[in-house]
Amino acid sequence: MAKAGGSDATQVEFLKLLVQGNGSDLSLFRAFFDAHAAPMALIDPESGAVVGANRAAHAFYGLSEEQARGLSVWDISSTPLEELRKTLRRLMTDSGGRVEALHNTVAGGSRCVEILASPVQLKGRGLLLCVIHDVTESRRAEADKQRALRRTMIDSVRDAIALKDAESVYLAVNRSFLEMVGRPEADILGRDDSALFPPHQAEVMKLDDGRVLLTGESMTRDARLDTPHGAIWTCTVRSPARDDQGRVIGIVMAVRDITRRKQAEEALRKSEEEFRAIADYGHDWESWLSPKGALLWVNPAVERHTGFSVLECLAMPDYPQFLVDPEDREELAEELRRAREERTSAGDRVFRVRRKDGRRRYMAASWQPIESVSGQYAGLRLSIHDFTERRQADLLREDIERIVRHDIKGPLSSLLMTPTVLRQEGPVNDRQEIILKEMERSAQRLLTMIERSLDLYKMEAGVYQLAPETLDLAALACEALEDARLAARPSCRWTLLVDGLPDDGRVFNVRGEERLLRTLLDNLARNAFEASPEGAAVVASLSRRAGSAVLEIANQGEIPKEIRERLFEKYATAGKRHGTGLGTYSARLVAQAHGGTIEADSSKPGRTTIRVTLPDQPEPTASA
C-alpha cells in the first residue's frame, strides 16, 4: 500500500485539472483515476454514497466492483454518523483537507486510514475526491512506542502505581509496586488484594476501592501494610479511572512509602513529650517569644515565680512587661525589643518582678534567638530564675565589706601607731623591739589589704580615680615572682623575658599606679605557682605590640573546666582549699582601671597563659 506523502496533493490537483480542462470528456480522468496505485474514491458529501472507486480501493477494502456499487461511506467508517456528516460538509466548505478514520475491510478487519479529500465538480455535481492511505502499522508502531514511553515513565516513578478494574482486579502495575509487594508481575495481574495482603488489610482496601467506584471521587489513606520486607507505613491515593464517556471503569492507585515520615513524626512526638516533661516541670521560668514579641509558650513555673497562671500570661497583651516592676519595665522592654530585632543573646540581666500578691522579687533573665527546624528565625527563648536570695546575700556582703573597709580602718590606724608611742614612752629591750616590729608589719599588711579592698570597691562602683605614674614593670614583676615562689612553691623557678630576651636589668616603663599593679602581679604570680607542679618553671614575658604593653605569665597546669568561662568573675574558684575567688577578679578590675584587658589562654594542652594588655601611654611632658 502506498504511503501518504507530499505528492498526494499534487496528484489530486492534477486530477482536478483533468476534470476542469476536458469539460464533458472525462476519459483521461477515468484512466488516471483507475490506474492510480493508491486507493481513491469519489464521495457524495450529502448522501455519503461512494460514486466511484478505483481498482486499488476495491483491493484494499476486499470488494468487487459489483459489491462496491451502492456502497456508502457510512458502511465502511467506524466514525459516528453525525460526526461523519459534519466532517464531509467541512471538507467541502474548507476546500478539502486531511482526516484520519477507522475503516472496515472485508479481509483485514478494521484499518486506520488517512484520507486526503478535495472537492471536485463532475458534470455539475459536487463530490469529494479522496485518496486513501493505510497508516495502521505506523499508528500501531507509534502506539507501541507511546506505551513503552508511558511504561518507562511509570516505572521510573518512586511511588508504587497500579490500575484496577471495577472488580478491584489488578490490570497493570509499575516496577515500584512489584518491589513493594515482593512478587513478580504474573502473580499480581488478574488477582485482587486478597491474594496479596493479609485478610484484614485486604478488606480495608476493598472497602476503599468500593467507595471510589461508588462516589467517583479520589480518597487518601495512611495505613500500615505488611510486605515480605516487613511492615511499612503507606500513604495511598485512589482515583477513579474513566472511559471516553466519563464513566468510572476502574481505579488508579498510587502508594507512597511514608515509613520514615512516620518514624520522624513519632520521634518528634516523643521529643515534644520529653520537652514538655523537662520544660513544664523545670524550676526555672521559661518562655518563647515570637519575632514580634508575642508570647507563644510559657511553662507552669511562671505561677510559682509570679503567682500568675499560664492562661493568665497567655492573655496578657504586653507579656512579660506586665509582670515587671514599673521601675525596671521600660528598660527591660527595650532590651528585649532590641534582642528580637538584632537576634542577640544576653545573660543574667537582673530585674524585679511584682508578684500577683504584691511582693517584689529579684529575677535574673537570659535570652537567646531560636530557629525552627527549617532554619528560620522563630523568636527568643527567655529563661528566668529567682535571684532574690542571692541578691540579698550580695547586699549583705556589700554591707559587711563597707563595715570592714570604713569602721575597722580607724582602729587599725591607731594600732599601727602603738609601737611608736611605746618606744617614745620608755626604752624597750631587744625582745620587745622584735614584737613591736612584727606588730607594725602585721598592722601595715592588714591596712594595705583594707586599702586594696577599698580600691576594688571603688573600681566595682566605677568611681575610682586612677593616679598613674611611670613605673618599671620589669622590676615589679621580678619582686612579685620571687615573693610568690617563696610563699607558694619554693621548689619552682621562674624566668622573665623582656622583648623576647632574658631579663638583664633593662627597664620596661609603663604608666600606672604602683599599688594596683603590685596587686595584679601578686595575684597572678601566686596563682601561677600554686597551679604548677613541684620543680616546674613559671615563665613571664613583657613586650610591646601595636601601642600596647603586654604582660604574659605562663605555667604548667590547666584551668579547671568548670570555671574556665568565668575565671575572672567574682568568687570564681575551684580546687583551692582556702581560695576566695577574688584574685583573678581583682586582677581584671585593675587591668580595666588602667584601660587594659586580661584574658586566659588554655589552647596548649597542659599549660595556661594569662595575658594582660595595658595601654602604652607616653610620659606626660612638663608644661612651660
Legacy VTK file of the C-alpha trace (Angstrom):
# vtk DataFile Version 3.0
C-alpha trace
ASCII
DATASET POLYDATA
POINTS 624 float
0.000 0.000 0.000
1.386 3.429 -0.973
2.127 5.773 1.888
0.716 9.254 2.240
3.228 11.829 1.109
3.677 15.354 -0.156
2.927 14.225 -3.756
-0.690 13.284 -2.928
-1.880 16.876 -3.033
-0.143 17.361 -6.387
-1.837 14.284 -7.832
-5.236 15.388 -6.573
-4.751 18.800 -8.135
-3.724 17.085 -11.372
-6.951 15.042 -11.358
-8.957 18.201 -10.759
-7.257 19.831 -13.751
-8.128 16.810 -15.901
-11.768 17.265 -14.925
-11.845 21.037 -15.450
-9.707 21.092 -18.621
-11.618 18.484 -20.626
-15.147 19.615 -19.972
-17.525 16.707 -20.552
-14.749 14.349 -21.701
-13.682 12.504 -18.552
-11.740 9.715 -20.251
-8.321 10.986 -19.198
-9.563 11.494 -15.636
-11.011 7.990 -15.511
-7.846 6.432 -16.943
-5.588 8.185 -14.396
-8.096 7.571 -11.556
-8.423 3.830 -12.228
-4.696 3.248 -12.791
-3.528 5.043 -9.656
-1.748 2.793 -7.128
-3.359 4.447 -4.120
-6.980 3.691 -3.243
-9.213 6.504 -4.486
-12.924 7.175 -4.207
-15.455 9.789 -5.166
-17.890 10.521 -2.330
-21.181 12.376 -2.401
-20.958 14.608 0.705
-24.726 14.847 1.039
-25.705 11.187 0.806
-22.376 9.648 1.684
-22.644 7.417 -1.389
-19.492 6.062 -2.993
-19.972 7.371 -6.538
-16.792 5.727 -7.780
-13.757 3.823 -6.602
-10.608 2.705 -8.410
-9.188 -0.804 -8.593
-6.747 -0.134 -5.724
-9.732 0.828 -3.490
-11.584 -2.372 -4.415
-8.497 -4.415 -3.495
-7.911 -2.548 -0.224
-11.466 -2.989 1.048
-11.781 -6.554 -0.416
-14.800 -5.639 -2.561
-15.583 -6.427 -6.157
-16.783 -3.712 -8.493
-20.301 -5.087 -8.169
-20.141 -5.104 -4.375
-18.870 -1.545 -4.364
-21.949 -0.279 -6.236
-24.479 1.178 -3.869
-21.944 1.338 -1.058
-21.908 4.422 1.174
-19.227 5.837 3.415
-21.455 5.072 6.383
-20.940 1.386 5.662
-17.164 1.382 5.906
-16.370 4.069 8.534
-16.483 3.483 12.305
-16.999 7.187 12.898
-20.414 8.062 14.387
-22.894 9.155 11.693
-23.457 12.750 12.790
-19.752 13.378 13.282
-19.072 11.905 9.837
-21.718 14.169 8.208
-20.135 17.238 9.790
-16.703 16.151 8.564
-17.919 15.762 4.962
-19.578 19.194 4.984
-16.458 20.787 6.430
-14.245 19.236 3.781
-16.494 20.612 1.033
-16.608 24.065 2.632
-12.893 24.320 3.536
-11.660 23.190 0.114
-10.649 19.815 1.468
-8.130 18.614 3.975
-6.766 15.565 5.727
-8.715 13.358 8.145
-7.973 10.105 9.912
-10.568 7.409 10.497
-11.064 3.742 11.243
-12.437 1.851 8.169
-13.787 -1.670 7.983
-12.436 -4.024 5.304
-13.580 -7.470 4.298
-10.175 -9.154 4.502
-8.224 -7.208 7.104
-10.835 -6.100 9.589
-10.585 -2.559 10.850
-7.781 -0.439 9.411
-6.593 3.014 10.362
-6.586 5.214 7.246
-5.504 8.751 6.439
-7.682 10.432 3.814
-6.712 13.395 1.642
-10.005 14.872 0.423
-10.599 17.667 -2.065
-13.877 18.912 -3.581
-14.354 18.489 -7.397
-17.160 19.212 -9.862
-18.131 16.329 -12.148
-20.878 17.186 -14.627
-22.179 19.894 -12.306
-22.195 17.636 -9.274
-20.081 18.478 -6.193
-18.146 15.472 -4.988
-15.171 14.761 -2.710
-12.148 13.218 -4.361
-10.482 11.081 -1.696
-7.029 9.495 -1.690
-6.817 6.798 0.987
-3.647 5.555 2.715
-3.381 2.699 5.178
-1.494 4.024 8.242
-2.393 1.141 10.536
1.129 -0.157 11.011
2.696 3.252 11.540
-0.013 4.204 14.051
0.433 0.860 15.770
4.178 1.442 15.956
3.566 4.923 17.347
1.113 3.489 19.877
3.622 0.823 20.906
6.270 3.497 21.290
3.938 5.638 23.369
3.033 2.648 25.528
6.709 1.900 26.043
7.383 5.523 26.963
4.461 5.537 29.380
5.675 2.282 30.888
9.190 3.678 31.263
7.810 6.835 32.800
5.558 4.950 35.232
8.325 2.510 36.134
10.597 5.480 36.865
8.166 6.859 39.433
9.259 6.228 43.015
5.674 5.630 44.136
4.008 2.263 43.567
1.383 2.660 40.798
-1.396 0.188 39.970
-4.502 0.062 37.758
-7.535 -1.977 38.841
-10.778 -2.762 37.060
-14.259 -2.294 38.515
-13.896 -5.614 40.364
-10.675 -4.466 42.078
-8.638 -6.865 39.950
-5.140 -5.673 39.041
-4.699 -4.825 35.360
-1.280 -3.157 35.438
1.427 -2.288 37.969
4.768 -0.495 37.816
8.184 -1.682 38.974
7.928 0.074 42.356
4.712 -1.814 43.078
6.417 -5.134 42.317
9.291 -4.204 44.650
6.878 -3.163 47.380
4.858 -6.391 47.419
7.886 -8.545 46.598
6.173 -10.541 43.840
6.550 -10.932 40.061
4.029 -9.293 37.771
2.499 -12.672 36.816
1.489 -13.255 40.452
-0.312 -9.906 40.647
-2.147 -9.261 37.357
-5.581 -10.830 37.274
-5.787 -11.034 41.070
-7.232 -8.828 43.779
-5.833 -7.680 47.134
-6.979 -10.814 48.974
-4.289 -12.766 47.144
-1.532 -10.306 48.085
-2.167 -8.988 51.592
-3.439 -10.250 54.982
-7.265 -10.540 55.174
-7.831 -7.565 57.491
-5.752 -5.265 55.263
-7.291 -6.603 52.028
-10.783 -5.984 53.429
-9.988 -2.309 54.136
-8.566 -1.938 50.610
-11.712 -3.444 49.072
-13.918 -1.031 51.027
-11.781 1.926 49.874
-11.999 0.728 46.246
-15.773 0.464 46.542
-16.035 3.973 47.882
-14.090 5.429 44.949
-16.111 3.401 42.398
-19.374 4.479 44.008
-18.643 8.189 44.536
-16.290 8.801 41.621
-14.095 10.851 43.946
-10.475 10.392 44.995
-9.535 9.444 48.537
-6.342 9.206 50.598
-5.483 6.877 53.478
-2.404 6.373 55.645
-2.165 2.742 56.710
0.237 0.106 57.951
0.992 -2.502 55.278
2.583 -5.929 55.709
5.101 -6.798 52.968
7.740 -9.540 52.556
10.316 -6.922 53.618
8.456 -6.164 56.828
5.693 -3.818 57.908
5.748 -0.331 56.371
3.596 2.777 56.570
1.986 3.868 53.307
0.017 6.824 52.008
-2.349 5.555 49.308
-4.218 7.837 46.900
-7.077 6.184 44.999
-8.533 7.990 41.960
-11.306 6.891 39.553
-10.268 5.705 36.055
-12.791 6.849 33.426
-13.541 5.924 29.802
-14.131 8.355 26.914
-17.710 8.911 28.066
-16.574 9.758 31.616
-17.857 6.538 33.160
-15.866 5.087 36.078
-14.379 1.810 34.853
-11.651 1.218 37.414
-9.199 2.666 39.926
-5.757 4.214 39.620
-3.819 3.691 42.835
-0.615 5.499 43.909
1.113 4.161 47.024
3.971 6.010 48.741
6.182 4.563 51.453
5.986 7.052 54.339
7.707 4.894 56.954
10.489 7.421 57.505
7.989 10.228 57.810
6.019 8.267 60.391
9.216 7.459 62.271
10.149 11.148 62.195
6.669 12.089 63.427
6.946 9.552 66.226
10.407 10.821 67.136
9.046 14.385 67.094
6.132 13.351 69.291
8.482 11.720 71.793
10.772 14.740 71.626
7.836 17.022 72.357
6.822 14.811 75.288
10.379 14.919 76.625
10.482 18.692 76.091
7.224 19.075 77.986
8.475 16.800 80.757
11.636 18.895 81.124
10.252 22.375 80.433
6.897 22.052 82.184
8.413 20.622 85.339
11.619 22.668 85.352
12.342 25.012 88.226
13.197 28.000 86.005
10.561 30.161 84.362
10.824 29.559 80.596
9.100 31.465 77.773
9.079 31.571 73.993
8.503 34.976 72.384
7.688 35.325 68.676
9.816 37.569 66.398
7.212 40.293 67.019
7.243 39.805 70.791
4.020 37.834 71.274
4.035 35.057 73.876
3.891 31.655 72.150
4.549 29.383 75.138
5.349 29.627 78.838
5.913 26.807 81.326
3.931 26.317 84.568
6.905 27.533 86.646
5.716 31.080 85.904
2.976 30.665 88.514
5.483 29.680 91.209
7.625 32.721 90.425
4.906 35.346 89.809
1.603 33.981 91.094
0.071 34.267 87.589
-1.065 31.120 85.758
-0.081 30.064 82.250
-3.508 31.054 80.898
-3.305 34.466 82.551
0.101 35.043 80.975
-1.109 33.976 77.512
-3.936 36.500 77.829
-1.551 39.379 78.644
-1.109 41.753 75.670
2.264 43.022 76.938
3.922 39.918 78.400
6.342 39.917 80.185
6.295 43.693 80.839
3.064 43.397 82.824
4.900 41.238 85.381
7.963 43.507 85.657
8.287 46.113 88.401
7.393 49.557 86.967
10.881 50.891 87.751
12.513 48.209 85.547
9.750 47.764 82.959
10.789 50.248 80.290
14.478 49.322 80.307
13.816 45.555 80.081
11.217 46.032 77.331
13.743 47.998 75.262
16.439 45.332 75.738
14.062 42.545 74.664
12.906 44.544 71.635
16.484 45.123 70.535
17.354 41.459 71.119
14.423 40.313 68.913
15.299 42.693 66.091
19.069 42.115 66.203
18.769 38.424 67.165
21.254 38.733 70.021
21.766 36.862 73.287
22.229 38.106 76.848
22.710 36.552 80.268
21.993 37.340 83.917
20.039 40.544 83.301
18.749 41.394 86.796
15.310 42.961 87.173
12.439 42.950 89.632
9.074 41.237 89.325
5.899 42.403 91.003
4.084 39.219 92.057
0.316 38.801 91.974
0.230 39.154 95.789
2.166 42.451 95.565
5.523 41.166 96.784
8.619 42.135 94.831
11.254 39.555 93.830
14.627 39.887 92.114
14.974 37.842 88.908
17.909 37.103 86.580
16.993 36.659 82.908
18.910 35.318 79.936
17.716 35.052 76.351
18.902 33.760 73.020
17.436 33.605 69.485
15.941 30.295 68.381
15.361 28.826 64.932
12.764 26.458 63.535
13.617 23.039 62.066
13.853 24.697 58.640
16.366 27.242 59.951
14.006 30.227 60.022
14.170 32.740 62.874
11.473 31.803 65.388
11.913 34.401 68.123
13.538 34.420 71.583
13.843 31.846 74.315
13.585 33.651 77.659
14.919 31.852 80.761
14.359 33.451 84.182
15.315 32.287 87.674
14.697 33.782 91.105
17.680 35.887 92.152
16.229 37.252 95.397
18.216 35.220 97.945
21.491 35.755 96.096
20.750 39.445 95.694
20.048 39.764 99.404
23.275 37.893 100.155
25.177 40.253 97.837
23.687 43.271 99.572
24.573 41.810 102.978
28.120 41.078 101.810
28.464 44.614 100.482
27.319 45.978 103.828
29.857 43.824 105.654
32.617 44.870 103.262
31.759 48.516 103.813
31.943 47.975 107.567
35.328 46.290 107.214
36.654 49.000 104.922
35.492 52.011 106.888
34.735 51.048 110.500
37.854 48.893 111.046
40.234 51.207 109.257
40.162 53.790 112.076
41.059 51.440 114.972
43.673 49.752 112.818
45.387 53.082 112.151
45.552 53.648 115.912
47.001 50.146 116.385
49.651 50.959 113.770
50.740 53.988 115.850
51.007 51.989 119.106
54.610 50.713 118.606
55.812 54.283 118.026
54.075 55.507 121.190
55.545 52.640 123.264
59.039 53.430 122.026
58.564 57.094 122.989
57.283 56.196 126.490
60.427 54.391 127.523
63.237 52.165 126.463
62.319 48.741 125.074
64.582 45.703 125.123
65.533 43.665 122.054
62.779 41.104 122.511
60.157 43.838 122.869
61.512 45.583 119.748
61.058 42.386 117.732
57.466 42.135 118.944
56.769 45.795 118.123
58.201 45.452 114.603
56.108 42.366 113.964
53.072 44.287 115.248
53.875 47.112 112.807
54.323 44.750 109.872
51.069 42.900 110.610
49.101 46.101 111.099
50.590 47.607 107.933
49.794 44.440 105.961
46.218 44.444 107.227
45.863 48.149 106.450
47.201 47.540 102.942
44.650 44.747 102.459
41.862 47.083 103.548
43.173 49.805 101.251
43.213 47.320 98.355
39.699 46.199 99.238
38.567 49.806 99.262
40.217 50.365 95.866
38.424 47.296 94.462
35.115 48.529 95.830
35.617 51.896 94.102
36.555 50.154 90.862
33.432 47.981 91.101
31.353 51.087 91.665
33.070 52.834 88.744
34.245 55.800 90.827
37.955 55.008 91.160
40.243 57.869 90.078
43.490 56.492 88.659
46.671 58.440 89.536
49.252 56.971 87.142
52.999 57.389 87.345
55.917 55.980 85.377
56.876 52.555 86.747
59.391 49.869 85.847
57.062 46.923 85.292
60.016 44.533 84.887
61.291 45.326 88.415
57.774 44.948 89.895
57.337 41.627 88.102
60.644 40.253 89.445
59.680 41.121 93.019
56.184 39.602 92.651
57.507 36.383 91.068
60.141 35.808 93.752
57.733 36.570 96.629
55.122 34.216 95.154
57.679 31.436 94.589
58.889 31.571 98.203
55.326 31.688 99.542
53.725 29.038 97.302
56.317 26.733 95.603
59.926 27.199 96.808
60.980 24.231 94.635
59.889 26.003 91.457
61.821 28.553 89.421
60.865 31.494 87.262
62.129 33.324 84.187
61.352 36.837 82.954
61.736 37.716 79.284
61.801 41.359 78.199
61.097 41.852 74.486
61.932 38.186 73.893
65.314 38.233 75.739
66.170 37.114 79.301
65.900 39.944 81.815
69.231 41.665 82.354
68.028 44.607 84.400
66.595 46.549 81.492
63.842 48.998 82.329
60.341 48.358 80.976
58.374 51.501 81.781
54.590 51.748 81.853
52.150 54.311 83.212
50.113 53.092 86.176
49.561 53.007 89.937
52.207 51.013 91.771
49.892 49.727 94.492
47.336 48.443 91.970
49.898 46.881 89.632
51.569 45.161 92.581
48.173 43.701 93.491
47.689 42.432 89.946
51.214 40.935 89.747
50.997 39.364 93.213
47.687 37.643 92.460
48.684 36.342 89.029
52.134 35.178 90.151
50.768 33.384 93.212
48.087 31.648 91.105
50.737 30.541 88.588
52.996 28.974 91.235
50.115 27.394 93.150
48.888 25.723 89.936
52.373 24.488 88.941
53.736 21.060 89.927
56.833 20.821 92.145
60.058 21.784 90.343
58.273 23.377 87.357
59.103 26.750 85.842
56.884 29.821 85.532
57.715 31.998 82.521
56.763 35.690 82.455
57.292 37.969 79.467
56.990 41.691 78.718
56.643 43.077 75.207
55.163 45.949 73.236
52.656 45.380 70.452
50.841 47.995 68.398
50.663 50.689 71.086
50.187 48.290 73.983
52.345 46.862 76.742
51.706 43.128 77.111
52.409 41.026 80.210
52.144 37.226 79.937
52.545 34.707 82.765
52.618 31.047 81.686
52.703 27.949 83.877
52.212 24.216 83.709
48.708 23.057 84.619
45.271 23.799 83.222
42.425 25.932 84.491
39.651 23.652 85.819
36.974 23.270 83.136
34.171 24.229 85.489
35.500 27.804 85.906
37.213 28.486 82.538
34.337 30.549 81.188
34.008 32.585 84.406
37.620 32.687 85.595
37.624 36.465 86.016
34.224 36.643 87.696
33.831 37.374 91.380
34.137 34.338 93.710
35.139 32.011 90.852
37.351 29.326 92.420
37.889 25.583 92.185
40.355 23.162 93.775
41.754 25.596 96.360
41.001 24.769 99.961
41.116 28.385 101.134
40.508 30.098 97.787
38.252 33.161 97.822
37.789 33.580 94.087
38.890 37.231 94.310
42.441 37.074 92.928
41.732 36.964 89.198
38.637 39.111 89.728
40.712 41.890 91.309
43.320 41.488 88.531
40.586 42.107 85.985
39.398 45.224 87.805
42.964 46.566 87.978
43.553 45.939 84.264
40.273 47.627 83.374
41.037 50.591 85.672
44.225 51.114 83.626
42.241 50.950 80.379
43.506 47.437 79.608
42.248 43.886 79.295
43.010 40.465 80.735
42.408 37.026 79.236
43.292 33.362 79.792
44.681 31.124 77.059
44.302 27.339 77.521
44.802 26.410 73.866
48.012 24.465 74.608
47.256 21.203 76.463
48.721 21.131 79.955
49.581 24.861 80.023
47.880 28.106 80.974
48.816 31.627 79.928
47.340 34.755 81.493
47.724 37.785 79.219
47.345 41.380 80.450
47.323 44.178 77.866
47.842 47.778 79.062
47.863 50.976 77.014
51.452 52.001 76.182
50.986 55.626 77.231
53.802 58.148 76.754
55.114 60.026 79.759
53.465 63.443 80.198
55.632 66.411 79.199
56.206 69.221 81.642
54.177 72.297 80.850
56.018 75.538 80.257
LINES 1 625
624 0 1 2 3 4 5 6 7 8 9 10 11 12 13 14 15 16 17 18 19 20 21 22 23 24 25 26 27 28 29 30 31 32 33 34 35 36 37 38 39 40 41 42 43 44 45 46 47 48 49 50 51 52 53 54 55 56 57 58 59 60 61 62 63 64 65 66 67 68 69 70 71 72 73 74 75 76 77 78 79 80 81 82 83 84 85 86 87 88 89 90 91 92 93 94 95 96 97 98 99 100 101 102 103 104 105 106 107 108 109 110 111 112 113 114 115 116 117 118 119 120 121 122 123 124 125 126 127 128 129 130 131 132 133 134 135 136 137 138 139 140 141 142 143 144 145 146 147 148 149 150 151 152 153 154 155 156 157 158 159 160 161 162 163 164 165 166 167 168 169 170 171 172 173 174 175 176 177 178 179 180 181 182 183 184 185 186 187 188 189 190 191 192 193 194 195 196 197 198 199 200 201 202 203 204 205 206 207 208 209 210 211 212 213 214 215 216 217 218 219 220 221 222 223 224 225 226 227 228 229 230 231 232 233 234 235 236 237 238 239 240 241 242 243 244 245 246 247 248 249 250 251 252 253 254 255 256 257 258 259 260 261 262 263 264 265 266 267 268 269 270 271 272 273 274 275 276 277 278 279 280 281 282 283 284 285 286 287 288 289 290 291 292 293 294 295 296 297 298 299 300 301 302 303 304 305 306 307 308 309 310 311 312 313 314 315 316 317 318 319 320 321 322 323 324 325 326 327 328 329 330 331 332 333 334 335 336 337 338 339 340 341 342 343 344 345 346 347 348 349 350 351 352 353 354 355 356 357 358 359 360 361 362 363 364 365 366 367 368 369 370 371 372 373 374 375 376 377 378 379 380 381 382 383 384 385 386 387 388 389 390 391 392 393 394 395 396 397 398 399 400 401 402 403 404 405 406 407 408 409 410 411 412 413 414 415 416 417 418 419 420 421 422 423 424 425 426 427 428 429 430 431 432 433 434 435 436 437 438 439 440 441 442 443 444 445 446 447 448 449 450 451 452 453 454 455 456 457 458 459 460 461 462 463 464 465 466 467 468 469 470 471 472 473 474 475 476 477 478 479 480 481 482 483 484 485 486 487 488 489 490 491 492 493 494 495 496 497 498 499 500 501 502 503 504 505 506 507 508 509 510 511 512 513 514 515 516 517 518 519 520 521 522 523 524 525 526 527 528 529 530 531 532 533 534 535 536 537 538 539 540 541 542 543 544 545 546 547 548 549 550 551 552 553 554 555 556 557 558 559 560 561 562 563 564 565 566 567 568 569 570 571 572 573 574 575 576 577 578 579 580 581 582 583 584 585 586 587 588 589 590 591 592 593 594 595 596 597 598 599 600 601 602 603 604 605 606 607 608 609 610 611 612 613 614 615 616 617 618 619 620 621 622 623
